Amino acid sequence: MNRSVYLCPCCSKYAFSEHGSYEICPLCNWEYDHVVPS
């Protein structure tokens, strides 16, 4: 089971299971890489 516990910095929805996981947000298609805006 993949729980989404990290917010997408682009659309502010819970979409990621790990920090910097290179997953794609299913809502806005943003890729969560290791370079995240502060």
HUCOR-V460909 format. One record per residue. N is the residue number from 0. SS is DSSP state (H for helix, E for strand, L for the rest). Layout:
n=N ss=SS
n=N ss=SS
//
This chain:
n=0 ss=L
n=1 ss=L
n=2 ss=L
n=3 ss=L
n=4 ss=L
n=5 ss=E
n=6 ss=E
n=7 ss=L
n=8 ss=L
n=9 ss=L
n=10 ss=L
n=11 ss=L
n=12 ss=L
n=13 ss=E
n=14 ss=E
n=15 ss=E
n=16 ss=L
n=17 ss=L
n=18 ss=L
n=19 ss=L
n=20 ss=L
n=21 ss=L
n=22 ss=L
n=23 ss=E
n=24 ss=L
n=25 ss=L
n=26 ss=L
n=27 ss=L
n=28 ss=L
n=29 ss=L
n=30 ss=E
n=31 ss=L
n=32 ss=L
n=33 ss=L
n=34 ss=L
n=35 ss=L
n=36 ss=L
n=37 ss=L
//
